[in-house]
Amino acid sequence: MIEALLKKIHWLGHDGFRIDASKVIYLDPYQITSTVPADIILVSHDHFDHCSPEDIHKIQKKDTVIITDRASAGKLKGDVRIVKPGDRFAVQGVEVEIVPAYNTNKQFHPKADGKLGFIITIDGARVYHAGDTDFIPEMKNSRADIALLPVSGTYVMTADEAAEAALAIHPKYAIPMHYGAIVGSAADAQAFADKLKGKVDVKILPRE
């Protein structure tokens, strides 16, 4: 199940992903070329490189469900559902857990803002999209089969910190994100993979 779902995860650049599972799920679409219609769109917070109304419009159907925080919801139209860390629910048969995402040693994403990470369960596998975050204590209680983790530093975890986070979460696979646009490079993704060699299977996805 996990390997089958892994093949259906597409990195769209930066923190953006599309999961082509029994439902088509997008996470933080930004500067995307994909036009595959979305069943569910998850938006982690209101910064322009995560909450992009223009990109969401490209993939939004009449019945697309958008899950996000209050600050982002004000920028979006359609079936927009406001959530906060700690919420758990099902949408279109997909289980969604909302987890915190925040900085511990910088001020770009304060904990008080209530920015989001997501753990979604679909087709028998759990996928954790960390959002813009540092290595936070809550990760030690988070479990996922596949973890999508930021690695570029500056606004989020460094590659070394992301590796620590991966070891805390214990996924079968980890996928680096938050590089190649705005900040960070492929070297960060490779450093993350090197740090976890022999511990967690890291998949560096090509951008689509």
Backbone as ProteinMPNN parsed JSONL, in Angstrom:
{"seq_chain_A": "MIEALLKKIHWLGHDGFRIDASKVIYLDPYQITSTVPADIILVSHDHFDHCSPEDIHKIQKKDTVIITDRASAGKLKGDVRIVKPGDRFAVQGVEVEIVPAYNTNKQFHPKADGKLGFIITIDGARVYHAGDTDFIPEMKNSRADIALLPVSGTYVMTADEAAEAALAIHPKYAIPMHYGAIVGSAADAQAFADKLKGKVDVKILPRE", "coords_chain_A": {"N_chain_A": [[0.826, -1.21, 0.0], [1.88, 1.271, 0.856], [4.07, 1.659, -0.861], [2.73, 1.697, -3.279], [1.198, 4.035, -3.043], [3.242, 5.903, -2.798], [4.235, 6.099, -5.389], [2.32, 7.625, -6.523], [2.596, 10.185, -5.696], [3.367, 13.436, -6.505], [5.763, 15.91, -6.885], [5.381, 19.33, -7.043], [6.995, 21.455, -6.976], [8.606, 23.704, -4.649], [6.652, 23.752, -1.755], [4.647, 22.309, -2.839], [2.458, 19.645, -3.735], [0.925, 16.945, -5.56], [-1.315, 14.333, -5.092], [-2.196, 11.496, -6.633], [-4.392, 9.636, -5.888], [-7.14, 7.585, -4.74], [-8.67, 9.774, -4.409], [-7.983, 12.966, -5.81], [-5.543, 14.889, -4.493], [-4.276, 17.997, -3.566], [-1.536, 19.76, -2.161], [-0.604, 22.787, -0.868], [-0.444, 24.212, -3.49], [1.568, 26.011, -5.755], [2.745, 28.147, -8.201], [2.241, 26.223, -10.206], [2.164, 23.864, -12.928], [0.448, 21.866, -13.363], [-2.804, 20.794, -14.28], [-4.637, 18.994, -13.485], [-7.781, 18.25, -12.224], [-8.789, 19.007, -8.867], [-9.877, 17.081, -6.065], [-9.606, 17.56, -3.359], [-8.05, 20.238, -1.684], [-5.364, 21.196, 0.242], [-4.247, 23.767, 2.257], [-1.604, 25.216, 3.868], [-0.977, 27.671, 5.146], [-1.229, 31.314, 5.082], [0.774, 32.637, 3.608], [2.124, 33.898, 0.524], [3.378, 32.013, -1.093], [2.234, 29.66, -0.49], [-0.519, 29.849, -0.069], [-2.095, 30.385, -2.81], [-4.283, 31.893, -4.663], [-4.52, 32.113, -7.453], [-3.256, 29.798, -8.461], [-4.8, 27.839, -7.241], [-7.239, 28.292, -8.481], [-6.746, 27.196, -10.987], [-7.108, 24.485, -10.684], [-9.412, 23.975, -9.362], [-12.61, 22.59, -8.892], [-16.232, 22.667, -9.051], [-17.081, 21.193, -6.866], [-14.816, 20.912, -5.323], [-13.099, 20.587, -2.275], [-11.66, 22.797, -0.022], [-9.256, 22.951, 2.447], [-8.137, 24.743, 5.149], [-6.476, 27.377, 7.082], [-7.867, 30.114, 9.056], [-6.845, 32.624, 8.224], [-6.016, 32.19, 5.583], [-8.399, 31.421, 4.407], [-9.911, 33.686, 3.939], [-8.958, 34.601, 1.527], [-9.831, 32.936, -0.403], [-12.257, 31.161, -2.477], [-15.312, 29.228, -2.748], [-15.946, 25.867, -1.588], [-14.789, 26.207, 1.252], [-13.15, 25.188, 4.103], [-12.54, 25.924, 7.391], [-9.934, 25.183, 9.604], [-8.059, 24.061, 12.502], [-4.999, 23.412, 14.378], [-5.029, 20.202, 15.86], [-7.536, 19.404, 15.094], [-9.54, 16.74, 13.766], [-10.907, 14.851, 11.151], [-13.037, 13.543, 8.508], [-13.051, 13.791, 4.987], [-14.628, 13.403, 1.998], [-14.101, 10.684, 2.246], [-11.458, 10.633, 2.97], [-9.212, 10.608, 5.602], [-8.236, 13.194, 7.769], [-5.83, 14.777, 9.705], [-5.076, 17.607, 11.57], [-2.144, 19.229, 12.257], [0.276, 21.077, 14.256], [2.365, 23.714, 12.89], [5.234, 25.486, 13.092], [7.738, 27.996, 13.915], [10.652, 27.63, 15.97], [13.029, 28.888, 16.521], [13.093, 31.215, 15.153], [11.116, 33.889, 13.681], [9.228, 33.769, 11.638], [7.033, 32.116, 11.359], [5.096, 32.109, 13.764], [4.076, 30.235, 16.653], [1.656, 31.006, 17.781], [0.142, 31.853, 15.64], [-1.143, 29.709, 14.535], [-0.624, 28.155, 12.239], [-0.607, 25.479, 9.762], [0.045, 21.927, 9.597], [-0.351, 18.76, 7.966], [-1.714, 15.491, 8.352], [-2.636, 12.989, 6.34], [-4.739, 10.259, 5.638], [-4.992, 7.932, 3.223], [-6.01, 5.475, 0.943], [-4.953, 3.469, 2.539], [-2.527, 4.373, 3.585], [-0.488, 6.668, 5.506], [0.206, 10.05, 5.144], [2.338, 12.674, 5.839], [2.395, 16.074, 5.667], [4.42, 18.606, 6.41], [4.204, 21.381, 6.331], [5.263, 24.831, 6.784], [7.749, 24.796, 8.961], [9.746, 24.322, 11.951], [11.773, 21.784, 13.55], [9.687, 20.496, 15.696], [8.375, 19.814, 19.015], [5.962, 18.373, 18.862], [6.222, 16.659, 16.738], [7.355, 14.338, 17.636], [5.297, 12.8, 18.468], [3.954, 12.251, 16.223], [2.986, 10.113, 13.617], [3.73, 8.598, 10.555], [3.616, 7.096, 7.305], [4.776, 8.14, 5.072], [6.688, 11.005, 4.889], [6.662, 14.414, 4.215], [8.929, 16.847, 4.17], [10.244, 20.089, 4.981], [13.421, 21.465, 4.001], [15.232, 23.546, 3.679], [16.151, 25.514, 5.424], [16.505, 28.913, 6.747], [13.622, 29.97, 6.603], [12.465, 27.734, 7.554], [13.112, 24.36, 8.736], [16.577, 23.34, 8.679], [18.485, 21.112, 6.55], [19.785, 19.257, 8.218], [18.285, 19.509, 10.588], [15.816, 18.714, 9.629], [16.353, 16.069, 9.105], [16.627, 15.117, 11.715], [13.988, 15.458, 12.502], [12.73, 13.612, 10.819], [13.711, 11.218, 11.879], [12.428, 11.264, 14.304], [9.769, 11.04, 13.582], [9.64, 8.64, 12.242], [9.032, 7.638, 9.518], [8.423, 5.402, 6.709], [9.267, 6.315, 4.285], [10.824, 9.373, 3.33], [10.363, 12.582, 1.965], [11.971, 15.339, 0.636], [11.209, 18.889, 0.72], [10.367, 22.355, 0.023], [12.44, 23.798, -1.318], [14.412, 25.06, -4.048], [12.782, 27.07, -4.97], [12.147, 30.387, -4.008], [13.821, 29.884, -1.634], [16.68, 27.85, -0.867], [18.146, 24.818, -2.298], [18.848, 22.078, -4.599], [20.975, 20.911, -3.346], [20.404, 21.02, -0.654], [18.348, 19.151, -0.427], [19.793, 16.862, -1.101], [21.652, 16.796, 0.974], [19.97, 16.256, 3.109], [19.097, 13.677, 2.39], [21.566, 12.329, 2.51], [22.151, 12.517, 5.225], [20.284, 10.832, 6.319], [20.864, 8.361, 5.349], [20.696, 4.874, 5.327], [18.979, 4.882, 7.454], [16.427, 6.126, 7.095], [14.471, 5.813, 4.222], [14.978, 7.982, 1.678], [13.325, 9.812, -0.79], [14.015, 11.732, -3.448], [12.179, 13.73, -5.332], [11.559, 14.418, -8.801], [10.789, 17.649, -10.133], [7.523, 18.443, -11.217]], "CA_chain_A": [[0.0, 0.0, 0.0], [2.714, 2.465, 0.98], [4.844, 1.811, -2.091], [1.793, 2.068, -4.344], [0.855, 5.448, -2.881], [4.456, 6.691, -3.047], [4.336, 6.319, -6.831], [1.257, 8.552, -6.931], [2.899, 11.498, -5.141], [4.098, 14.254, -7.474], [6.245, 17.18, -6.348], [5.079, 20.401, -7.993], [7.903, 22.552, -6.662], [8.462, 24.346, -3.348], [5.937, 22.846, -0.844], [3.468, 21.827, -3.549], [2.365, 18.24, -4.143], [-0.351, 16.361, -5.992], [-1.404, 12.898, -4.838], [-3.183, 10.92, -7.543], [-4.902, 8.425, -5.251], [-8.566, 7.418, -4.998], [-9.047, 11.173, -4.566], [-6.854, 13.799, -6.214], [-5.298, 15.813, -3.383], [-3.172, 18.939, -3.713], [-1.039, 20.405, -0.955], [0.107, 24.051, -1.097], [-0.069, 24.44, -4.901], [2.159, 27.331, -6.006], [3.45, 28.183, -9.486], [2.109, 24.881, -10.756], [1.764, 23.678, -14.32], [-0.571, 20.826, -13.357], [-4.199, 21.215, -14.381], [-5.498, 17.878, -13.085], [-8.749, 18.791, -11.271], [-8.594, 18.575, -7.478], [-10.989, 16.763, -5.178], [-9.315, 18.199, -2.077], [-6.853, 21.084, -1.654], [-4.945, 21.534, 1.596], [-3.41, 24.966, 2.251], [-1.046, 25.212, 5.22], [-1.04, 28.995, 5.754], [-1.61, 32.374, 4.157], [1.877, 33.243, 2.86], [1.797, 33.852, -0.904], [3.945, 30.831, -1.734], [1.474, 28.494, -0.019], [-1.913, 30.173, -0.404], [-2.04, 31.058, -4.104], [-5.599, 31.803, -5.302], [-4.36, 31.911, -8.9], [-2.975, 28.377, -8.712], [-5.971, 27.061, -6.816], [-8.253, 28.453, -9.522], [-6.411, 26.315, -12.115], [-7.411, 23.073, -10.403], [-10.617, 23.919, -8.539], [-13.9, 22.234, -9.473], [-17.362, 23.17, -8.271], [-17.203, 20.434, -5.616], [-13.525, 20.798, -4.647], [-13.074, 21.02, -0.88], [-10.407, 23.427, 0.381], [-9.067, 22.882, 3.897], [-7.088, 25.707, 5.446], [-6.641, 28.176, 8.298], [-8.763, 31.266, 8.908], [-6.198, 33.703, 7.477], [-6.026, 31.843, 4.16], [-9.773, 31.266, 3.94], [-10.402, 34.969, 3.467], [-8.444, 34.856, 0.18], [-10.27, 31.855, -1.277], [-13.694, 31.022, -2.729], [-15.764, 27.861, -2.94], [-16.201, 25.091, -0.369], [-13.592, 26.415, 2.07], [-13.396, 24.744, 5.478], [-11.519, 26.464, 8.287], [-9.528, 24.208, 10.615], [-6.976, 24.481, 13.398], [-4.252, 22.263, 14.894], [-5.786, 19.363, 16.791], [-8.765, 18.916, 14.461], [-9.51, 15.477, 13.02], [-12.183, 14.687, 10.46], [-12.958, 12.868, 7.214], [-13.642, 14.528, 3.873], [-14.667, 12.553, 0.803], [-13.507, 9.399, 2.578], [-10.045, 10.807, 3.338], [-9.032, 11.049, 6.988], [-7.309, 14.318, 7.856], [-5.462, 15.285, 11.028], [-4.403, 18.891, 11.482], [-1.064, 19.293, 13.253], [0.906, 22.395, 14.276], [3.559, 24.03, 12.097], [5.699, 26.785, 13.589], [9.172, 28.17, 14.15], [11.116, 27.628, 17.361], [14.217, 29.727, 16.674], [12.93, 32.335, 14.222], [9.787, 34.46, 13.894], [8.43, 33.835, 10.402], [5.799, 31.346, 11.542], [4.917, 31.97, 15.216], [3.123, 29.208, 17.071], [0.364, 31.634, 18.064], [-0.606, 32.073, 14.395], [-1.945, 28.521, 14.226], [-0.399, 27.618, 10.894], [-1.001, 24.073, 9.728], [0.602, 20.771, 8.917], [-1.433, 17.809, 7.715], [-1.512, 14.049, 8.194], [-3.799, 12.456, 5.636], [-4.756, 8.807, 5.447], [-5.699, 7.605, 1.995], [-5.617, 4.202, 0.33], [-4.236, 2.638, 3.504], [-1.224, 4.92, 3.983], [-0.51, 7.973, 6.16], [1.15, 11.001, 4.559], [2.501, 13.869, 6.673], [2.93, 17.276, 5.03], [4.761, 19.348, 7.619], [4.032, 22.823, 6.223], [6.476, 25.603, 7.094], [7.951, 24.493, 10.372], [11.001, 23.795, 12.461], [11.612, 20.499, 14.235], [8.91, 20.871, 16.876], [8.149, 18.669, 19.909], [4.787, 17.584, 18.457], [6.602, 15.653, 15.74], [7.706, 13.09, 18.317], [4.061, 12.042, 18.629], [3.337, 12.115, 14.897], [3.394, 8.907, 12.908], [3.34, 8.607, 9.152], [4.35, 6.193, 6.429], [5.517, 8.994, 4.152], [6.785, 12.35, 5.47], [7.102, 15.477, 3.325], [9.563, 17.724, 5.149], [11.043, 21.199, 4.454], [14.84, 21.199, 4.264], [16.084, 24.612, 3.152], [16.594, 26.509, 6.395], [16.047, 30.306, 6.659], [12.248, 30.104, 7.1], [12.042, 26.405, 8.019], [14.221, 23.519, 9.185], [17.709, 23.013, 7.818], [18.526, 19.695, 6.179], [20.14, 18.481, 9.407], [17.133, 19.508, 11.503], [14.78, 17.896, 9.005], [16.738, 14.665, 9.324], [16.234, 14.814, 13.097], [12.536, 15.338, 12.506], [12.386, 12.336, 10.192], [14.007, 10.141, 12.83], [11.405, 11.319, 15.353], [8.475, 10.635, 13.014], [9.795, 7.232, 11.817], [8.326, 7.219, 8.305], [9.145, 4.462, 5.853], [9.879, 7.145, 3.259], [10.808, 10.818, 3.541], [10.518, 13.347, 0.728], [12.307, 16.736, 0.948], [10.468, 19.939, 0.025], [10.738, 23.736, 0.37], [13.72, 24.174, -1.918], [14.312, 25.243, -5.487], [12.021, 28.294, -5.221], [12.214, 31.259, -2.839], [15.05, 29.636, -0.893], [17.101, 26.445, -0.873], [18.557, 24.23, -3.571], [18.927, 20.618, -4.629], [22.01, 20.496, -2.392], [19.741, 20.811, 0.636], [17.66, 17.865, -0.513], [20.796, 15.802, -1.074], [22.206, 16.75, 2.336], [18.935, 15.567, 3.889], [19.184, 12.256, 2.048], [22.835, 11.802, 3.015], [22.06, 12.445, 6.686], [19.383, 9.734, 6.699], [21.263, 7.134, 4.664], [20.711, 3.7, 6.184], [18.031, 5.054, 8.559], [15.123, 6.362, 6.479], [14.569, 5.825, 2.754], [14.631, 9.309, 1.186], [13.042, 9.9, -2.21], [14.088, 13.094, -3.984], [11.313, 13.656, -6.507], [11.734, 15.454, -9.828], [9.673, 18.598, -10.156], [6.611, 18.301, -12.361]], "C_chain_A": [[0.862, 1.263, 0.0], [3.479, 2.707, -0.317], [3.945, 2.235, -3.252], [1.438, 3.548, -4.258], [2.052, 6.338, -3.18], [4.585, 7.042, -4.525], [3.322, 7.327, -7.341], [1.465, 9.961, -6.387], [3.799, 12.259, -6.112], [4.479, 15.571, -6.818], [6.072, 18.254, -7.407], [5.981, 21.613, -7.805], [7.571, 23.173, -5.326], [7.787, 23.368, -2.368], [4.749, 22.17, -1.52], [3.556, 20.367, -3.955], [0.97, 17.949, -4.694], [-0.292, 14.863, -5.732], [-2.54, 12.35, -5.684], [-3.674, 9.585, -6.997], [-6.379, 8.255, -5.595], [-9.271, 8.765, -5.031], [-7.796, 11.946, -4.987], [-6.695, 14.907, -5.172], [-4.101, 16.695, -3.725], [-2.815, 19.503, -2.344], [-0.231, 21.629, -1.36], [0.51, 24.271, -2.563], [0.39, 25.874, -5.134], [3.011, 27.263, -7.264], [3.424, 26.815, -10.166], [1.784, 24.917, -12.244], [0.657, 22.638, -14.419], [-1.964, 21.431, -13.473], [-5.159, 20.06, -14.081], [-6.484, 18.397, -12.029], [-8.596, 18.166, -9.883], [-9.912, 18.173, -6.835], [-10.842, 17.511, -3.855], [-8.036, 19.021, -2.23], [-6.576, 21.455, -0.201], [-3.959, 22.695, 1.526], [-2.922, 25.209, 3.672], [-1.102, 26.571, 5.922], [-1.119, 30.056, 4.671], [-0.462, 33.041, 3.421], [1.697, 32.954, 1.366], [2.294, 32.593, -1.602], [3.296, 29.528, -1.239], [-0.011, 28.654, -0.319], [-1.899, 31.025, -1.666], [-3.39, 30.911, -4.8], [-5.513, 31.538, -6.798], [-4.113, 30.441, -9.226], [-4.161, 27.503, -8.331], [-7.062, 27.128, -7.873], [-8.01, 27.5, -10.701], [-6.955, 24.904, -11.934], [-8.731, 22.888, -9.654], [-11.842, 23.567, -9.372], [-15.006, 22.821, -8.594], [-17.451, 22.487, -6.914], [-15.868, 20.197, -4.917], [-13.629, 21.331, -3.224], [-11.69, 21.586, -0.574], [-10.348, 23.455, 1.904], [-7.896, 23.785, 4.255], [-7.357, 26.434, 6.754], [-7.489, 29.411, 8.013], [-8.14, 32.368, 8.048], [-6.218, 33.433, 5.976], [-7.439, 31.832, 3.603], [-10.336, 32.56, 3.371], [-9.966, 35.309, 2.046], [-9.046, 33.913, -0.862], [-11.787, 31.81, -1.408], [-14.03, 29.555, -2.932], [-16.056, 27.192, -1.614], [-14.941, 25.123, 0.485], [-13.921, 26.089, 3.522], [-12.22, 25.156, 6.366], [-11.228, 25.463, 9.401], [-8.408, 24.793, 11.465], [-6.232, 23.242, 13.885], [-5.049, 21.522, 15.97], [-7.058, 18.805, 16.192], [-8.51, 17.59, 13.751], [-10.876, 15.275, 12.393], [-11.947, 13.878, 9.184], [-13.625, 13.753, 6.171], [-13.506, 13.67, 2.62], [-13.961, 11.217, 1.035], [-12.042, 9.446, 2.955], [-9.973, 11.296, 4.778], [-7.948, 12.116, 7.047], [-7.08, 14.682, 9.314], [-4.7, 16.59, 10.819], [-3.39, 18.974, 12.616], [-0.409, 20.675, 13.199], [2.09, 22.492, 13.32], [4.017, 25.41, 12.543], [7.214, 26.792, 13.754], [9.482, 28.172, 15.644], [12.286, 28.571, 17.582], [14.258, 30.868, 15.666], [11.467, 32.767, 14.299], [8.906, 34.527, 12.648], [7.071, 33.154, 10.54], [5.591, 31.109, 13.042], [3.858, 30.913, 15.556], [1.726, 29.785, 17.276], [-0.484, 31.849, 16.813], [-1.465, 30.875, 13.998], [-1.808, 28.016, 12.805], [-0.421, 26.09, 10.939], [0.033, 23.143, 9.086], [-0.541, 19.772, 8.791], [-0.923, 16.369, 7.774], [-2.773, 13.505, 7.552], [-3.639, 10.946, 5.478], [-5.617, 8.5, 4.239], [-5.125, 6.316, 1.418], [-4.691, 3.4, 1.234], [-2.887, 3.15, 3.946], [-1.397, 6.318, 4.582], [0.6, 8.854, 5.591], [1.152, 12.268, 5.412], [3.122, 14.974, 5.837], [3.155, 18.28, 6.148], [4.44, 20.832, 7.55], [5.345, 23.535, 6.498], [6.728, 25.53, 8.595], [9.416, 24.213, 10.675], [10.738, 22.393, 13.014], [10.961, 20.807, 15.581], [8.606, 19.639, 17.727], [6.987, 17.777, 19.478], [5.125, 16.496, 17.451], [6.935, 14.312, 16.386], [6.486, 12.205, 18.552], [3.32, 11.853, 17.312], [3.88, 10.865, 14.22], [2.876, 8.959, 11.483], [4.169, 7.588, 8.396], [5.257, 6.96, 5.47], [5.511, 10.4, 4.734], [7.369, 13.316, 4.445], [7.623, 16.605, 4.206], [10.363, 18.841, 4.491], [12.497, 21.063, 4.883], [15.763, 22.393, 4.039], [16.608, 25.602, 4.175], [15.971, 27.87, 6.126], [14.662, 30.477, 7.273], [11.752, 28.828, 7.781], [13.266, 25.645, 8.549], [15.365, 23.501, 8.178], [17.646, 21.536, 7.466], [18.85, 18.813, 7.381], [18.974, 18.396, 10.382], [15.994, 18.662, 10.942], [15.08, 16.408, 9.154], [16.392, 14.23, 10.746], [14.728, 14.618, 13.197], [12.097, 14.005, 11.916], [12.628, 11.168, 11.144], [12.986, 10.108, 13.962], [10.071, 10.773, 14.855], [8.477, 9.163, 12.604], [8.986, 6.862, 10.573], [9.102, 6.128, 7.577], [9.895, 5.225, 4.765], [9.796, 8.61, 3.671], [11.094, 11.504, 2.207], [10.843, 14.796, 1.093], [11.471, 17.708, 0.133], [10.989, 21.292, 0.505], [12.175, 24.034, -0.046], [13.486, 24.359, -3.414], [13.449, 26.418, -5.915], [12.039, 29.08, -3.918], [13.552, 31.099, -2.115], [15.394, 28.152, -1.015], [17.402, 25.919, -2.263], [18.556, 22.707, -3.467], [19.989, 20.1, -3.664], [21.419, 20.259, -1.01], [19.023, 19.462, 0.661], [18.65, 16.707, -0.424], [21.422, 15.671, 0.304], [21.258, 16.026, 3.284], [19.007, 14.061, 3.644], [20.454, 11.623, 2.619], [22.772, 11.598, 4.533], [21.245, 11.233, 7.138], [19.76, 8.401, 6.061], [21.371, 5.98, 5.652], [19.727, 3.76, 7.336], [16.595, 5.222, 8.061], [15.329, 6.448, 4.977], [14.075, 7.174, 2.242], [14.424, 9.247, -0.329], [13.059, 11.374, -2.622], [13.323, 13.077, -5.311], [11.688, 14.728, -7.52], [10.554, 16.404, -9.774], [8.825, 18.373, -11.409], [5.943, 19.631, -12.666]], "O_chain_A": [[0.608, 2.201, -0.756], [3.528, 3.832, -0.813], [4.346, 3.031, -4.1], [1.383, 4.237, -5.277], [1.894, 7.415, -3.754], [4.994, 8.15, -4.872], [3.444, 7.828, -8.459], [0.621, 10.835, -6.586], [4.865, 11.775, -6.492], [3.629, 16.266, -6.261], [6.552, 18.112, -8.532], [5.757, 22.665, -8.402], [6.414, 23.181, -4.903], [8.294, 22.265, -2.167], [3.935, 21.531, -0.853], [4.583, 19.905, -4.451], [-0.013, 18.605, -4.349], [0.674, 14.201, -6.11], [-3.704, 12.696, -5.479], [-3.404, 8.532, -7.574], [-6.825, 8.732, -6.638], [-10.349, 8.89, -5.614], [-6.685, 11.616, -4.57], [-7.579, 15.744, -4.989], [-3.046, 16.201, -4.123], [-3.677, 19.696, -1.488], [0.731, 21.511, -2.119], [1.687, 24.494, -2.847], [-0.296, 26.828, -4.766], [3.898, 26.415, -7.376], [4.447, 26.318, -10.638], [1.205, 25.88, -12.746], [-0.005, 22.537, -15.452], [-2.267, 22.448, -12.848], [-6.349, 20.14, -14.387], [-6.043, 18.941, -11.016], [-8.317, 16.975, -9.742], [-10.936, 18.829, -7.027], [-11.815, 18.026, -3.304], [-7.062, 18.564, -2.827], [-7.451, 21.966, 0.497], [-2.954, 22.618, 0.819], [-3.73, 25.389, 4.583], [-1.256, 26.634, 7.142], [-1.081, 29.741, 3.482], [-0.718, 33.965, 2.648], [1.184, 31.901, 0.988], [1.703, 32.153, -2.588], [3.77, 28.433, -1.545], [-0.673, 27.717, -0.765], [-1.714, 32.24, -1.6], [-3.625, 29.902, -5.465], [-6.344, 30.818, -7.35], [-4.699, 29.904, -10.166], [-4.482, 26.539, -9.027], [-7.737, 26.132, -8.134], [-8.962, 27.049, -11.338], [-7.231, 24.209, -12.912], [-9.119, 21.76, -9.348], [-12.085, 24.163, -10.421], [-14.742, 23.394, -7.536], [-17.843, 23.108, -5.926], [-15.789, 19.368, -4.01], [-14.185, 22.406, -2.998], [-10.674, 20.94, -0.833], [-11.275, 23.923, 2.564], [-6.794, 23.618, 3.733], [-8.334, 26.15, 7.448], [-7.79, 29.712, 6.858], [-8.83, 32.981, 7.233], [-6.418, 34.354, 5.184], [-7.653, 32.196, 2.446], [-11.138, 32.54, 2.438], [-10.536, 36.204, 1.423], [-8.804, 34.068, -2.059], [-12.512, 32.345, -0.569], [-13.161, 28.742, -3.245], [-16.375, 27.86, -0.63], [-14.129, 24.198, 0.454], [-14.856, 26.646, 4.097], [-11.071, 24.788, 6.122], [-12.141, 24.96, 10.057], [-7.885, 25.871, 11.183], [-6.767, 22.136, 13.815], [-5.651, 22.127, 16.857], [-7.612, 17.837, 16.713], [-7.43, 17.345, 13.214], [-11.897, 15.506, 13.042], [-10.81, 13.57, 8.828], [-14.643, 14.388, 6.444], [-12.407, 13.268, 2.239], [-13.307, 10.687, 0.137], [-11.441, 8.408, 3.233], [-10.607, 12.291, 5.131], [-6.88, 11.966, 6.455], [-8.033, 14.874, 10.068], [-3.792, 16.664, 9.991], [-3.735, 18.811, 13.786], [-0.53, 21.371, 12.191], [2.727, 21.493, 12.987], [3.288, 26.39, 12.396], [7.872, 25.752, 13.737], [8.694, 28.644, 16.464], [12.52, 29.011, 18.708], [15.32, 31.413, 15.366], [10.658, 32.079, 14.92], [7.931, 35.278, 12.624], [6.09, 33.564, 9.92], [5.88, 30.019, 13.537], [2.879, 30.735, 14.831], [0.729, 29.127, 16.979], [-1.701, 32.011, 16.913], [-2.406, 31.013, 13.216], [-2.768, 27.505, 12.229], [-0.274, 25.483, 12.0], [0.774, 23.52, 8.178], [-1.578, 19.923, 9.436], [0.173, 16.071, 7.299], [-3.851, 13.552, 8.145], [-2.548, 10.439, 5.22], [-6.817, 8.772, 4.229], [-3.912, 6.105, 1.408], [-3.766, 2.737, 0.765], [-2.157, 2.43, 4.626], [-2.316, 7.054, 4.223], [1.768, 8.466, 5.557], [0.103, 12.856, 5.672], [4.245, 14.834, 5.351], [2.201, 18.754, 6.765], [4.402, 21.497, 8.585], [6.413, 22.925, 6.452], [6.006, 26.13, 9.391], [10.211, 23.912, 9.785], [9.617, 21.888, 12.95], [11.613, 21.317, 16.493], [8.582, 18.525, 17.203], [7.017, 16.566, 19.699], [4.392, 15.515, 17.326], [6.809, 13.266, 15.749], [6.619, 11.007, 18.804], [2.195, 11.354, 17.29], [5.081, 10.596, 14.25], [1.725, 9.322, 11.238], [5.285, 7.256, 8.796], [6.342, 6.505, 5.107], [4.446, 10.936, 5.041], [8.435, 13.07, 3.88], [6.848, 17.25, 4.911], [11.095, 18.583, 3.535], [12.783, 20.603, 5.989], [16.976, 22.258, 4.198], [17.431, 26.452, 3.837], [15.013, 27.973, 5.36], [14.533, 31.065, 8.346], [10.747, 28.842, 8.492], [14.323, 26.235, 8.777], [15.148, 23.63, 6.973], [16.838, 20.794, 8.025], [18.26, 17.746, 7.547], [18.705, 17.332, 10.94], [15.294, 17.978, 11.688], [14.171, 15.593, 9.309], [15.923, 13.113, 10.961], [14.253, 13.72, 13.892], [11.201, 13.348, 12.446], [11.827, 10.234, 11.201], [12.709, 9.045, 14.518], [9.335, 10.127, 15.601], [7.432, 8.514, 12.616], [8.304, 5.838, 10.588], [10.299, 5.953, 7.804], [10.999, 4.849, 4.37], [8.818, 9.037, 4.285], [11.945, 11.068, 1.432], [10.059, 15.429, 1.8], [11.071, 17.41, -0.993], [11.932, 21.363, 1.293], [13.004, 24.46, 0.758], [12.497, 23.879, -3.969], [13.387, 26.735, -7.103], [11.955, 28.494, -2.838], [14.32, 32.053, -1.995], [14.522, 27.312, -1.235], [16.976, 26.486, -3.269], [18.303, 22.133, -2.408], [19.903, 18.958, -3.213], [21.886, 19.388, -0.275], [19.088, 18.729, 1.648], [18.39, 15.702, 0.237], [21.697, 14.56, 0.758], [21.694, 15.274, 4.155], [18.979, 13.27, 4.587], [20.417, 10.512, 3.147], [23.288, 10.609, 5.052], [21.489, 10.677, 8.209], [19.042, 7.414, 6.223], [22.043, 6.085, 6.678], [19.631, 2.815, 8.119], [15.674, 4.556, 8.536], [16.27, 7.094, 4.516], [12.888, 7.482, 2.354], [15.251, 8.694, -1.055], [12.215, 12.159, -2.19], [13.774, 12.48, -6.289], [12.092, 15.827, -7.14], [9.446, 16.01, -9.409], [9.343, 18.145, -12.502], [5.139, 19.72, -13.594]]}, "name": "protein", "num_of_chains": 1, "seq": "MIEALLKKIHWLGHDGFRIDASKVIYLDPYQITSTVPADIILVSHDHFDHCSPEDIHKIQKKDTVIITDRASAGKLKGDVRIVKPGDRFAVQGVEVEIVPAYNTNKQFHPKADGKLGFIITIDGARVYHAGDTDFIPEMKNSRADIALLPVSGTYVMTADEAAEAALAIHPKYAIPMHYGAIVGSAADAQAFADKLKGKVDVKILPRE"}
